[in-house]
Amino acid sequence: MKHIHKRLVCLLLALATIVSVFLLPVSVNALEDPEVAYAEAAYLYNLENEQAVYKLNADEKVYPAATVKLMTGIVALENLSDRLDETVTVTAEMASHFKGNKTGQNGLKIGETVVLRDMLGAMLVHAANDAAYVLALTVSESVEDFVLLMNKRANELGAYNTHYTNPTGMHDENMFTTAADTATVAIHAYGLEQFMDFAGLSRYTVSETNMSSARTLYSKNAFLSNAYEDQYFYDKARGMNAGSTYEGGYCVVTTATDGELTYLAVVLGAQSVDGVTYSYVNAKNLLEWAFSSFMYLDVLSPEQIMCEIPVTLATGVDHVTLVASSSLSVYLPSDTDLEKEITYSYTTNTDELQAPVKKGDQAGWVTVLYNGEPIGTSELISTADIERSDMLYGLHKISEFTKSYFFIATIVCIVVFSLVYVFGKAFILGRRNNKRYR
């Protein structure tokens, strides 16, 4: 019976614990994860604050598909940025690699003279594979050499789990990347001066050549253009890269802004289900979730009294309050409980101030903490002018003088000389008395 009783008590305690867990309020910062479906990996990054805010299988190796052209564009720009107005002639070696998406309906032809700027536009806007090979074989003597440059650059950027085998993203089982690495590459591309000038366009016109009239190419990125799919246009998108392969699925790498915050979204290995391309669906869900879930919150105000510090040598005033010298806004989850999750830690330069004190005098530092982690600092300054009392200042100087080494040494010398004098005089008198006695 005792064992049964104990088991019953334990069961009741367990039930009470479970009930209490469900009844307790959920943490105010427990943001619900965004909806991501039918995709192998995803990554969401805030560019202004250099902070990843969502990851899904971010370090799992997947096929890169069209995202390879991000690195092709980087290597091409870093080697040809001052030659974009030059022309090159399409060679048989270049044409031998032409597969997949082309520059225009018929693509580039052997002997056709093209402008390098047009080749960059055709690749980054229209995802043209033939343009990618023209760029690759303009930078390097062979495709293999260009791929070596791509892999070297990936390693330099920190994309250690990425390996390229061609400049277009056409499937190769030996080619792989991760969502985190793709984001690393895309962040670097975003920072290149001319990259987004091309990657953010909805269309690009290739100038007339010796073998073709001018060609207007529309973006393959459905976030930017309705030319190929009209259901995914997203007005906040600023573009980068989109495409697919059978083995690698659908991929999107895009930036988007609401005017205040800018995000980079990466979706890899997505599927098309019932006519819905989930690379676009997931990327938009991620971005809209970020725009609604994070914002700049005011965590420090100059009107906010942080502490007070004693003031000496003033009449009628024994302290002054200190405030932050400036306001501070920090990128945080929008549901942050400022009263509970924001705390402050301060230090002062000294234990006390001496009058006179001027309003705005720097007196220390305050650190703002979010759940115990530092997120910003500001100077602490005094809030009032405090005059000095001449009488107290005089007494203070006297007190200081009496504590000085000079004063103490003088007193010691006086005492020593006095003792020498007294004992010397006593000694002399003693000798005189001895003489008289004798």
ZIKABEL-V131678 format. One record per pair of residues at least 4 apart in sequence whose C-alpha atoms are under 7 Angstrom apart, sorted by the first residue. I is the first residue (numbers start at 1). GAP is how many residues later the second one is. Records with the same first field share a line. If there is no record, write none. Layout:
BEGIN
I: GAP ; GAP
END
This chain:
BEGIN
1: 4
2: 4
3: 4
4: 4
5: 4
6: 4
7: 4
8: 4
9: 4
10: 4
11: 4
12: 4
13: 4
14: 4
15: 4
16: 4
17: 4
18: 4
19: 4
20: 4
26: 4
28: 307 ; 308 ; 309
29: 304 ; 306 ; 307
34: 251 ; 252 ; 255
35: 250
36: 246
37: 245
38: 232 ; 233 ; 240
39: 229 ; 230 ; 231 ; 232
40: 228 ; 229 ; 230
41: 15 ; 16 ; 17 ; 138 ; 226 ; 227 ; 228
42: 13 ; 14 ; 15 ; 16 ; 137 ; 224 ; 225 ; 226
43: 11 ; 12 ; 13 ; 15 ; 136 ; 137 ; 222 ; 223 ; 224
44: 8 ; 9 ; 10 ; 11 ; 219 ; 220 ; 221 ; 222
45: 5 ; 6 ; 7 ; 8 ; 218 ; 219 ; 220
46: 4 ; 5 ; 6 ; 216 ; 217 ; 218
47: 4 ; 215 ; 216 ; 217
48: 213 ; 214
58: 120 ; 121 ; 122
59: 119 ; 120 ; 121
60: 118
61: 115 ; 116 ; 117
62: 114 ; 115 ; 116
63: 112 ; 113 ; 114 ; 185
64: 4 ; 105 ; 112 ; 113 ; 184
65: 104 ; 105 ; 106 ; 179 ; 180 ; 183
66: 102 ; 103 ; 176 ; 177 ; 178
67: 102 ; 174
68: 4 ; 99 ; 100 ; 101
69: 4 ; 98 ; 99 ; 100
70: 4 ; 116 ; 119
71: 4 ; 79 ; 114
72: 4 ; 78 ; 95
73: 4
74: 4 ; 115
75: 4 ; 75
76: 4 ; 59 ; 63
77: 4
79: 60
80: 4
84: 32 ; 33
85: 30 ; 31 ; 32
86: 29 ; 30
87: 26 ; 27 ; 28 ; 29
88: 25 ; 26 ; 27 ; 28
89: 22 ; 23 ; 24 ; 25
90: 4 ; 19 ; 20 ; 21 ; 22 ; 23 ; 44
91: 4 ; 19 ; 20
92: 4 ; 18
94: 39 ; 40 ; 43
95: 15
98: 31 ; 32
99: 30
100: 29
101: 26 ; 27 ; 28
102: 5 ; 26 ; 27 ; 28
103: 4 ; 5 ; 19 ; 25 ; 27 ; 28
104: 111 ; 113
108: 4 ; 22
112: 97 ; 98 ; 99
113: 96 ; 97
114: 95
115: 4
116: 4
117: 4
118: 4 ; 88
119: 4 ; 12 ; 16
120: 4
121: 4 ; 77 ; 83
122: 4 ; 5 ; 6 ; 9
123: 4 ; 5 ; 6 ; 8 ; 9
124: 74 ; 75
125: 73 ; 74 ; 76 ; 78 ; 79 ; 93 ; 94 ; 95
126: 91 ; 92 ; 93 ; 94
127: 93
128: 4
129: 4 ; 39
130: 4
131: 4
132: 4 ; 35 ; 36
133: 4 ; 34
134: 4
135: 4
136: 4 ; 7 ; 10
137: 4 ; 5 ; 6
140: 5 ; 6
141: 4
142: 4
143: 4
144: 4
145: 4
146: 4
147: 4 ; 17 ; 18 ; 19 ; 20
148: 4
149: 4
150: 4 ; 14
151: 4 ; 12 ; 13
152: 4
153: 4
154: 4 ; 5 ; 6
155: 4 ; 5
157: 28
159: 22 ; 25
161: 16 ; 17 ; 20
162: 14 ; 15 ; 16 ; 19
163: 12 ; 13 ; 14
164: 11 ; 12
165: 10
171: 74 ; 76
177: 4 ; 5
178: 4
179: 4 ; 87 ; 89
180: 4
181: 4
182: 4
183: 4 ; 83
184: 4
185: 4
186: 4
187: 4
188: 4
189: 6
190: 5 ; 6
194: 4
195: 4
196: 4
197: 4
199: 40 ; 41
200: 38 ; 39 ; 40
202: 16 ; 17 ; 22 ; 23
203: 13 ; 14 ; 15 ; 16
204: 12 ; 13 ; 14
205: 9 ; 10 ; 11 ; 12
206: 8 ; 9 ; 10
207: 7 ; 8
208: 4 ; 5 ; 6
209: 4
218: 9
219: 5 ; 6
220: 22
221: 4 ; 20 ; 21
222: 4 ; 7 ; 10 ; 11
223: 9 ; 10 ; 11 ; 14
224: 9 ; 10 ; 13 ; 15
225: 8
226: 4 ; 7
232: 48
236: 20 ; 21 ; 22
237: 17 ; 18 ; 19 ; 20
238: 16 ; 17 ; 18
239: 15 ; 16
240: 13 ; 14 ; 15
241: 11 ; 12 ; 13
242: 9 ; 10 ; 11
243: 7 ; 8 ; 9
244: 4 ; 5 ; 6 ; 7
245: 4 ; 5
248: 21
249: 20 ; 21 ; 22
250: 18 ; 19 ; 20 ; 21 ; 29
251: 16 ; 17 ; 18 ; 19 ; 28
252: 14 ; 15 ; 16 ; 27 ; 28
253: 12 ; 13 ; 14
254: 10 ; 11 ; 12
255: 7 ; 8 ; 9 ; 10
256: 6 ; 7 ; 8
257: 4 ; 5 ; 6
258: 4
263: 24
265: 18 ; 22
266: 17
267: 12 ; 16
270: 8 ; 9
271: 6 ; 7
272: 4 ; 5 ; 6
273: 4
277: 4
278: 4
279: 4
280: 4
281: 4
282: 4
283: 4
284: 4
285: 4
286: 4
287: 4
288: 4
289: 4
290: 4
293: 40 ; 41
294: 37 ; 38 ; 39 ; 40
295: 36 ; 37 ; 38 ; 39
296: 33 ; 34 ; 35 ; 36
297: 32 ; 33 ; 34 ; 35
298: 30 ; 31 ; 32
299: 29 ; 30 ; 31
300: 27 ; 28
301: 23 ; 25 ; 26 ; 27
302: 21 ; 22 ; 23 ; 24 ; 25
303: 20
304: 19
305: 16 ; 17 ; 18
306: 16 ; 17
307: 14 ; 15
308: 11 ; 12 ; 13 ; 14
309: 10 ; 11 ; 12 ; 43
310: 8 ; 9 ; 10 ; 42 ; 43
311: 7 ; 8 ; 9 ; 41 ; 42 ; 43 ; 44
312: 6 ; 41 ; 42 ; 43
313: 41 ; 42 ; 75 ; 76 ; 79 ; 80
314: 4 ; 41 ; 73 ; 74 ; 75
315: 74
320: 62 ; 63 ; 64
321: 61 ; 62
322: 58 ; 59 ; 60 ; 61
323: 57 ; 58 ; 59 ; 60
324: 54 ; 55 ; 56 ; 57
325: 53 ; 54 ; 55 ; 56
326: 52
332: 4
336: 5
337: 4
338: 4
341: 29 ; 30
342: 26 ; 27 ; 28 ; 29
343: 25 ; 26 ; 27
344: 22 ; 23 ; 24 ; 25
345: 21 ; 22 ; 23
346: 19 ; 20 ; 21
347: 17 ; 18 ; 19
348: 15 ; 16 ; 17
349: 14 ; 15
355: 31 ; 32 ; 33
356: 30 ; 31 ; 32
357: 28 ; 29 ; 30
358: 26 ; 27 ; 28
359: 23 ; 24 ; 25 ; 26
360: 21 ; 22 ; 23
361: 20 ; 21
362: 17 ; 18 ; 19 ; 20
363: 17 ; 18 ; 19
364: 15 ; 16
365: 12 ; 13 ; 14 ; 15
366: 11 ; 12 ; 13 ; 14
367: 7 ; 9 ; 10 ; 11
368: 6 ; 7 ; 8 ; 9
369: 4 ; 5 ; 6
370: 4 ; 5
389: 4
390: 4
391: 4
392: 4
393: 4
394: 4
395: 4
396: 4
397: 4
398: 4
399: 4
400: 4
401: 6
402: 5
403: 4 ; 5
404: 4
405: 4
406: 4
407: 4
408: 4
409: 4
410: 4
411: 4
412: 4
413: 4
414: 4
415: 4
416: 4
417: 4
418: 4
419: 4
420: 4
421: 4
422: 4
423: 4
424: 4
425: 4
426: 4
427: 4
428: 4
429: 4
430: 4
431: 4
432: 4
433: 4
434: 4
END
